Amino acid sequence: MQTVIALDIGTTAAKAAVVDCNGKIYASVSATYPLFKQGPEVTQSPSDWWQATQQCIRSLLDAYHKKSELSAVVLTGQMQDLILLDSQNVLAPAILYSDLRAVQEANQIYEQIGEETLIRVTGNLQDASSLLAKLLWLREHSPEFYTSAERILIGAHDYITYRLCGAAVTDYTTASTTGLFDLNRNQWAESLMTQLQLRCDWLPDLLPYEQPAGRVSRSAGEATGLPEGLPVFHGVGDAAAATIGAAAGEGSCWYVYLGTSGWLAAVFDSPPVDPRSGIFNLRHPDGKRLILIGPMLTAAGNFEWLAQQFGGLESSTALENLTSYEKLTHLAAKAAPGSNGVLFLPYLNGERSPFRDPNARGVFFGLSLSTARQEMYRAVLEGVAFAMRTIRDSMPSEHAPQRLSLVGGGARSLLWGQIFADVFDCPVVILADPGEVGTRGAALAAAKVLGWQPNLTPADYFPIEHTLYPIRENVTCYNRLYPIFSSLYPHLKSSFQALASLSL
C-alpha cells in the first residue's frame, strides 16, 4: 500500500502521520516546542520546529518499517508568521501570527493606504497581526535584519519545506492571510508594498499545491531518516488542511472546529465577502475558490472554563469516576432544549466574528429562581452553537449547509453535536480521529496530486463515527430563542465598553 508522511507544524507541537491512499493512519506521533511571549510579542524558534520534525519522522520510521512504500512527504502548518533567512541561516526568532507588537504600524497603513483599498486588494482587514504591519515594524526597529535578510517565509511549513529540499515557497492559502497578497490576481500585492516602501525582492515563490517543491536533500535525509530524493509537497496552510480534512474541501459541506478557540468555515465559488462582517476570505488551494472562515475567539474554551469552575463541585457518587468535563456534559444532557429560557453569550475573551469587539464578555441571561445548574451547563453548549449560527448568517446566503462536520476536541460530545444539528437544522457528522484533521487533509491533498483520489472529497476517505439528525421539536425551540440570543450583544455593546473602561 502506497503511503505519504504528512507533517503538521502547529503552534505548540509538530505532528507527523503515515497515511495511505484511502486515508488510513498507520502511525501518528507528535513533539512539542516552546512558545515565547513577552507583552504583545509572540515568537518561536524555527530550529525548534526542525528539531521536532526530525524527532517525529524518526519516531514514525521506527514504528513504520515500510520505507519502500513511501511516495512523498507533504506539509501543512501555522500561517501568517514572519521568518527571516540569509543564504543559510535563520536570522531571528519567527514572529508569529498572534504577535501584536505592530499596532502603531497597522494604524499607519490605514492612514496611508485606506481601508477600502486594503479590502479591495487583499480581501481582508489588516491589523497588527498582518505581515504588512510587521514588516514596517521590522524596518523601523530592527533595520539590521530588514536589510540583511535574503528571503522571508510566511508559514512554519514553508520553513520545514526549505529545510527538507531547499525551496523557498508558500501556498495561496497561507499567502492570503498576510496582507501581502492580491486576492483577485493570485499574486503578491507589490503595489501596496511599494506604496509603503517595503521590499518585494525577498518574497517566497507562490507554488500551487499540485506541484512538488522538490526532493529530500542528502543532508535532510541524514537528519530525518527520510530516503534521499523522496518528493516533497509543500502542501497547504493549516486552515486549508483542516478544511480538506473535515470533508469540506469541495461541495456544500460546512464544518465547525471546536477547539479552545474555533471557527465555522466552508468553500465558496462566490466573490469575497465584506470582511467587516467578521468573515475572513482565504484563497482555496486551487487558486480559484475561497475558503470563508468565521472565527470564534473562545469556542469549546467556554465549556472548559465551566468545567474548571464547577466540575469539582459536582461530587455525587454516580459521577465520581468522570472527568469534570464529562460530569457537566452528563448533567447538561438532563436539561431540556432551551435550558428553561437561560441564554449564554460565549464571549469570555472578546470576539472576532461576526463582530470585532475585544471588550465583549460572557453573559448568562434569563436566570430565575427556577433555574437549575444543569440548565446553565446546557446553556453554555447552546450559546456556542447559537454564536456559530450568527457567523453562518454572515456568510453568503445562497449556500446553506447541507451537512455540518464537527471536528476538534469539542466534537467528542454527542450532546453538543446534537445541539448543533438542531440549531443549524441540518445533519451533523462527527468524524473519527478529530485531532488528525490537519494531517489527514494534507495527506488528501497529496493523494489527489498523486492520482490516488479523484478530488478533495472522496466518498470513503473520511471515517465517520456518528451522524446526528435534527429533532423537529428541538429545531422549533431553538428557532424561537435564536432571535433573542442574536439581539443581546447589540444591546450590551456599550455596557461592555463602559465596563472595560473601569479597569477593575
Summary of the structure (lengths in Angstrom):
residues: 504
radius of gyration: 22.9
end to end distance: 61.0
largest distance: 71.0
contacts: 1805
relative contact order: 0.12
helix: 40%
strand: 22%
